[in-house]
Amino acid sequence: HRDLHSFPTRRSSDLSLSNIFESYFGQCWTLNEDSDAMWRIYSADEEGIKVRTTVRKLFAAFYDSANPTVSVSDFVGLVRYLPQEQIERLMTGDGIAPRLLFDNTGVMQTRVLLTKRFEFSHEAEVRLIRSLDRSHPQFANDYPPFRVDTNAVFDELMIDPRCKPLRVREITTAIQDAGYSNAVGQSSLYNPPNWEFAIPDDSLPGPLDERVWNALTTAPRPRP
C-alpha cells in the first residue's frame, strides 16, 4: 500500500506531502511472533496465514540489485510510534519540510514513512519501502510485485488459530502441493495451558513475598 500524508507548514503556502510520497510503496511486517490483535484484524475469515522470516532474508529478496538507483530506492526499517502531537511538531517544523524536498538519498522520506501514531504500536511493525519513478512500468500498480523463493525466504507458515481442523489440513495440503517444503502448522495461541507441578508431601509452601511476586510478574521493557 502507499502511505500518503499531508500536513500544513508554517509558511504562507502549504506543502502537500502526498506529492512527494505518491511514488513510495510499502509492505508491512511485524516483530510479533503471535498476536490476538493481528489475527483478528488481518484474518477476518479465520483462515489467514502468518509467514516467518528474518530481515536479512526478506531484504535480500526485495533488494533489486539490477536497479542502478537501488541504493536510494529500496529500504527496510523499524516503525517508530509517537504521539500525534509529536508527529505534527516534527512535520510542521521549519527543519523537516526542506529536507523532504531536497533530500535525494530517500533517507528522510523513508524516516517519515517509518513513523506512525502511538495508537498503532501493537503492530510492532517493520516496513519494506520502495520508491519508483513515474516512468517505471510498475508505477501505476498499487502493489508492485517482487519475486520471492518461498522455501529460501520463509522459515515457517502458520495458520490462524481459529481455523477449523478440516480447513487446516486442506490449506496445509494446498501449500505443500504448491511446492513449499518448510514447516507448516497452526498457531497455538488459544490453546489452554497444560502445566504440571509437584506439591511436597511433607508440607505446603507458604505464600510468596510481595516483592518476589512483583519481580516474577514484571513485564519486560517494550521494544524501542
N, C-alpha and C positions, 0 to 999 in steps of 0.2 A: 504494500500500500504506500501511498505518498502522504507525508505529513505536511500540511500547509498551515502556516501561521501568519497572522497579520497583527502587528502591534503599532500604535501611533508613536512617533518620535517626538522629541521636544521641539523640533524645528518647525518652521512655518508650514512645510509641506510634509506629507506622510510618506513613509517608505513601506511599500507593500512587500512583505517577506515572501508572499506567495509567488511573486515574480522570480525571486531567487531560487526558491525551493521546488518549483514545478518540475525541474529536471532531476530531482533526487527521488530515489526509490529505496524502500527499506523492507527487510524481513526480520521478524521478531522471534526471539528465542527466550528461554527462561533458565535461570540457575536453580529453580525449584526442582528437586527430584520428584516430588509428588505434591499435589496441592488440590484440596477440595474446591477452592475458588476457580482454579484454572480448568478443571474438568467441567464444572457446571457452566462456566462462561463459554468455553470453546468446544464443548462436546455436547451440544443440546440434544442430539439424538441418542446419546449414551453409547455410541459406537466409535468414538474418536480414538485416535492412535497417537501416542507420545513417542517420539524418537529421541534416543540419547546419543550424543556425540561429544567431541571436545572442540574447543575454539580453534585449536591448531588444524584439526582435520577439516572442519567446516570452512574455515577461511582459505585453506589451501585449495579446496574445490571451487570456492567462489571467486578467488583472485584470478582475474583474466590477464594472464601474462602476455597474451597476444595483443593486448590493447596498449599502444605506445604511451597513453596517458594514464595507465592504471595506477601509478603512484599517487595521483591526485584525484582519483575517481572511486576507488574501492577501499572501504574502511570497515572495521569492526570495533565495537566499543560497548562499555557498560553504561546503562542509562542511570543518570542521576535524578533523584526525586527531590523536588524543592517545593516550598510553599508558593502558592500563586503570586503572592505579593513580591517574593524574591525574584521570581521569573520576570515579572513585569518591570521591576527595577533594573534587572540585567538588560532587558530588551529595549527599554526606553531611555537608557543612559546614553550619554554622548559617545561613549567609547566603543560600544558594540556595533552599532549600525555601520560606521565607516569600515570596520574590519570585515563585516559581511559583504560589503560592496566591493572591496578591493583585494580581499584575500584570494589569491589564485592557487593556493595549495589545497583548498577544500577542507582544511582543518577546522576553521571557525564555523563554517556551515554545518559540519558534522557534529561539532560540540553542541550546537543549538538543537540539532535533531536527536541528540542523546540526553535531552533534558525534558522531564515530564513533571506534572504536578504530583505532589506527595500522595494524593488520594489513589494513585495507581501503583504505589510501592509494593503491593502484594505480588506484582508480576515479576519482580526481581529480573528485569529484562536485559538482555544483550541484543544488540541490533547489528545486522549487516546493512551497510549503506552503500549505494552505488549512484553516481551521477552520470547521466547520459546527455550528450549534446543533442540539440534539436534535430540535427541531421542524421543521428543514429537510427538505423532501421527499426530498433525496438523502442524508440522514444514514445510512440503512440500507444504502446502496450502498457496497460495498467500494472501488469505483472510480468516484467521481463524475465524470461527463464534463464537458468544456467544448469549445465549438466552435472549430475552427481552419480558417482558409483556407490550405490546404496550399501553394498557389502563392505566397501573400504571406508566409508564415512560414518555410517550409522552402526553403533555398537549393539543396540538393542531396540526393539519395538515393544511398546507396552499398550495394551488395550484398556479402554475405560473400565474402571472397577465395577460399574453398574451394568455392564453388558451381560446379556443372558448367556449361559453356558453354551447353548447350541450355536449362537452367533459368534461366540469366541472361537469355537472350533472351525466354523466356516470362514471367518476372517483370517485365522491363522493359516488354514489350508490355501486360501487365495494368495496370501502374502508369499508363502513358500513356493507355490506354483509359479509365481511371477519371477522367481529366481533369488529371493532373499534367503540367505543361509545362516545368518546370525540369530541370536536369541529372540524369540517372540513369546511374550507372556501376557498376563493380565495383572493390572495394579491390584495390590492387596490393601489399598488404603482403608477400605471399610470393613476388613476382616476383624472380628473381635480378637483381642489378645488371648493367648493361651499360656499363661505363666504358671510355673510350678516352683514351689519353695518349701523348705523343710522347717518344721516347728520343733524345737528341742523338747525332749521328753521330760527332762528334769525340772524345767522352769520356763515360764512365759517371759518373753522380753518386755522390758518397760517401754514407755513412750520415748520418742526421740526428743532430744533437746531442741527448742525452737530455732536456735542458731544453726544446728546441724540440718534441720529440715529446710530452712531458708537457703542454706548453701547448696543442698541437693536439688532444690527446685528453682533456682535462679536460672532464667533463660540466658542463653549465650547472647553476646552483643550482636545486633543486626549487622549485616554486611554494609560496608560504606557505599 
